[in-house]
Amino acid sequence: MARQNERAAQAAAWLGEEGLDGLLVFNDGQNSFLDSNAVYVMSGVRPIGESAVVIARDGGSTLIVTPSWDGERARALSTTHRTLAVDDLVKALGEVLAREGLAGAKLAVCALVKQSRALARGVEALLAAPPRHVDWLASHLARVRNADELAAARKAVWIAERGYERLMEAARPGVREFELAADIYTYMKGLGAEDNFLLMSASQHNLAVRAAGRRILQEGDIILGEITPCYKGQFVQICRTTVIGRPTQILHDKYKLLQEAMRRGMDAAVPGATMAQVTEAMNDCFRAAGYGDYCRPPYMRVRGHGLGVTSDRPGDLTDTSEVRLEEGMVFVMHPNQYIPETGYLMCGETVVISHNGAISLSDVDASLDSVAA
């Protein structure tokens, strides 16, 4: 008996409302912290190869994973009624559609456009009529985290914070960026991180954060860290700034601007508020300090963004987004900013929207830190 998957049940109900017979969702085995994995949302399984979930209007569901040797793992995790492990996804999908009476039915597809051309063409050849593309559906249904997902996100933030502590322990003059990044990555894997997207770089005057390179750390460097681990399918992100040696007073003063912008963004992020309103609350802080012309690329990118694998909602925090916040949404808020006097600085937390506003999942929120030279 499959464990209950509320989102698959919601998808089945949506099919009934739309007069459709079935839904096919796809994934190619790739996971991005900026995108929703539709197969994971509908099955509870993060596939390692091409995969699909078939959901019928009556609520029946089948997960198909490749390769065939991944069946034991997939069956142990899956919330679908049936799990198949095969080496030919298109062939197995055709057999499932025939068995479920969906071969000539009215169907919707999610994330098919993100698959390889060969897979997409193979799937389209199985269908009697062009399907309705609903690439937004999985992300929409998963836009609010459930209790288990929120608990996993909290654990992921705990791992991220331990990774940052490791950075401060290991950072010193003479160490190369990639050596420090590798140390942090392996340390967090040891703590249970399934994956990690890590940007970590340093300079006396940073233009932006980037992937670690061969540069040797030196006294006076400002180390930027964007630490993004995943735990039980939940990506989170924290953004931190650390100085090797004693920070200057100007650095302290300018970093306080980012902290104040973060506070204003948190205050504005209440249920019903738009992403634009939250963004403008942060931008106003920089405008008041005389940096209004810098509240745009290339001096910053966005003021935060959604976190896949579950859902990328509410999307990017920009001054044009009219997406409204809902209680239970989880995303990263980061007023990261280039400032002429100091260079690029980073400050950011993963937050959850509660009934009365945003709550940081970090035990200790970002501050301007330093390590001994």
N, C-alpha and C positions, 0 to 999 in steps of 0.2 A: 504494500500500500504506500503510495507516494505521500511524502509530507506535504502539508498544505502550502501552496504558493499563492498568496493573495493577489499578486500582480498578474499571474496567469489567469486567475479567476476573473479579474477585472478586464483583462483583454478579451476573454470569452464573452463577458457581458457587453463589451463594446461592439463585438462582432454582431450580436443580436440587435443592438440599437441601430447599427448601420446596414442591416440586411445582408451581411456577408456570412460566408460559410466557414471560413478558416483563415488563420494567420500563420505565415511562415516568417521566422526571424533567423538571422544569419550572423556568423562571426568567422573570421579567418584565423583565429588563434592569437591575434594581436590584442594587447591591452594598452590603452592610453589613459593617462590620468586626466585628460581633457575631453574624453568621449565616453559615451555609454556603451556597454557591452550588452546587446539585446539578448543574446543567448544566456548570459549570466543572470540577467534580470528575470527571465522567464523560467530558468531551470535551477539556479543556484550553483551552476558549474562554470568555472572559467576554463574554456576549452584550450587545448594546446595545438589543435589543427582546425581545418575547416569543419564547421558544425552548423546545425540547424535545430530549431524547435518548431514542431507543428502543433498548433492549438486549434481545436474544433469549436464550433459555436456551442456544443453541448458541454464543453469544459474538458474534454479529453485532451491529453497532451503527450507528445513523444519527443524525446531528445535523441538526436543522432550526432555522434561524435566520430572524428577520425583522429589518429589511426585506430585500428581495431584493438591494439594492445592496451589502449587507455580505458577499456570498458570497466574494469574493476573499480578504478578510482571514480569514474563518472557515475556509476550506479550507486556508489556509497554516498555521493553528495547530492544526487539529482532529486528535485522535488516534482518531477514529471511522473505521469502514470507508467510510462514505459521508457526505457533507455536502450538504444542500440549503439554498438561500437562496430564500425565498418571501415573499409579502406576506400570505398567508392561512395561519396556522399550523394551524388546525383542519382545513382541507381537505387540506393536505399530510400531516398526521398520519394522517388517514383513509386516504390512498393508501398510506402506508408500512405501516400495519397490515394492509391488504389484501394488499399485495405479500409481506409476511413471514408471512402466514398467521396473524396475531394478532388479527384482527377479532373472532373469537368465543372467544378464548383466555382463560385465567386470568391476570390481570395484577395487578401491583402498581404503585402510583404514589407518587412522592416529590415533595413541595412543591406539589402541585396546590392544596392548601388556601390557599396563599399567593398564588395568582394572582387575577386579576379574576373577578368572578362570571360575566361573559360567556364568558371562556375556559374556566372550570371547567365551565360548563353545556355548552359546545360539545364538550369532551372527553368528558364523561360520556355525551352522546348517541351517541358513536361506539362505546361499549363495550356488549357484550352482557350483562354482569353487573357489579354493583358491584365495583370493584377493592379490593385490600387497600392501605390507606394505610400507608406506611413512611417517614414524614417524617424519621426518625432515620438512615436508612441511609447516605446520602451522607456526612454528618458523621462517622458511625461508621467508615466505611471509610477516611476521610481523616484520622483522628484523630492519626496519626503522620506527621510530615513526611518526605518522601523527600529524597535528597541535593540535588537541584536546588532544591526548595522551601526547604530550610534555607539554601542559598547565597543564594537570593533574599531570605530573611528577614534574613540578615546584611547584605546590601546595603541593605535598607530601613532597618535600624537605623543604618547609616552615614549615610544621608540624614537621618534624624531627628536625629542628633547634630550634623550640619552645620546643620540648621535651628535647633537650639538655640544654636549658636555665633552664628548670624545674629541671633537674638533679643538676645543679650547685646551684640552690636555696635551694634544699632539702637535699643535701649531707652534712653530718656533723658527727663527731664522735658519736658513740652510736646507729646509725641507722643500721639496718640489710640490707644486700644487697637486699633481696627479697622485703622488705618494700619500698626501693627506686625504684626498678624496677616496682612494682605495681603502685606506684605514677605516674611514667613516662607513663606507659601503659595507665592508665585510663585518664590521662590528654590529651594524644594525641587522644584517642578515642573521647573525648569531642570536639576536634578541627576538627573532620571529618575523622580520619583514619579508614578505613574499617577493617584493620588488622594490626598487627605489629609483626615482628620477632625481638626480643630484646635479645641480649647478653650483660650482664653488670656484671662485677665482679671487685674485688679490692684485692690488696696485696701490701706488701712492695717491692716485686720483682716478678712480674707476669711471668709465663711461657707461657701463652696464655690467650685469652679471653674465658669466659665460661658463662653458664647460671647462673643467680643470685642464691646464696645459703643463708645459715643462718649466714654467717660470719658477725660480727659486725665491722663497719667501725671505723678506728682510725687515729689519726694524722700520717702523713707520707705515708698514703696509696696512691697508684696510681690507680685511677678508670679508667677502660677501658669500653667504650660504643660503641656497634655496633647497631645503631638505624635504623630500617628498616620498616617504615610504608608503607601502600598501600592506595592510594586515586584514586577512579574511575578506578580501575583495574591496576594502575601503581605503582609497588613497586619501592622504591628508598632506598639508604643507605648512611649514613654518619658514619664515624669512628672518635672517639674523645678520648682524654686522659686528665684527670684532677687529680690534686694532692690536697690532704687535707693538708693544711699548705703551707709553702714556698718551692717551688721546689729547689733542689740543682743545682749548676752550671753544674754538669755533666749531669743532666737530660735535662737542657736547651740545652747543646751542642749536645747531642745525638739526641734530638728531631729535631734539625735543619737538621740532616741527612735525616730524613723522609720527612721533608718539601722540601728539595732539590731534593730528589728522586721523589717526587710528581711533582715538576716543570719540571723535565727532562722527566718524563713520559707524561705530558701534551704537552710538546713541540714535542715529538716524535709521538703523536697520531694524525696524519693527515690522510685524506682519502687516501687509498691505502697502508698504512703501515700495516705490519703484527702485530699480537698480540705479537709474539716473539720479534720483534724489539722494541716495547714499553716496554716490560718486561726487556729486556737487558739494555735499557736506564736507568731504575730504578736500576737494579742490579749493573750497573757500578758505581753508586754513592756509594753503600755500599762496593764494591770491593776497590775503591780508598781510602776508610777510613779504610781498613784492615779487613773488615767483609765478604769477599768473600765466606768463608767456611760456612757462616750462611745464604746464599741465597738458602736455600733448606729446606724441612721438616726435623725435626719438628720445626725448628726455624722460619718458615713462611709457609704459605700454597700456595696461589697464590697472584699475584699482583693486582687482581681485577677479576670481573666476570660479566656476563650478569645478567639481572634482569627480571624475569617473572612478571606477568602472561601473558603478551602479547607475548614476545619472550625472549628466553635465549641467543640469539645472542648478541655479538660476542663470547660468551663462556668465558672460563677462560683465564686470562692473564698469560701465562706461556712462558718459553723460548723455547718451542717446537711447539707452535700453529702457523700455517701458515694462519689462518683466517685473511682476510684483512678488515680493517675498511672502512665503507661507511658513507657518510654524512647523518646525521639523526639518527645514532645509539646512543643508550643510555645505559650506563653501569656504574658500580662503579669502580673507580681506587683507590687502597689502598696499598701503600708500607708498610703495617704493618710488624713489624720486632722485633724479639728477639735480644737484644744486651746484652752481658754478664755483662756490668757495671751497667745496669739499669733494665734489665728485658724486657718483651714484651711491645711495645708501638704501638699506633694506630693513623693513619692519613689517612683519605679517604673521597672522594667526589663522588657524582653522576655527570657524565659528559655527554655532548652531543657532537657529532662530527660535526663541522661546515666545511665549504669549506676550511678554513685555519687552522683548528686544533681543539683541545678539549676545551670546555668551561664548567667551573664548574657551576652547578645549584644552589650552595649555595651562600647566601648573604655574609657570612663570612667563609672563609676557615679555616681548622683545624689549631690550634696552641696549645702549651702546656699551659693549663689553670690551675687555682688554686682556691680553696675555703677556707674560713677561718676555722681554726681548732677549 
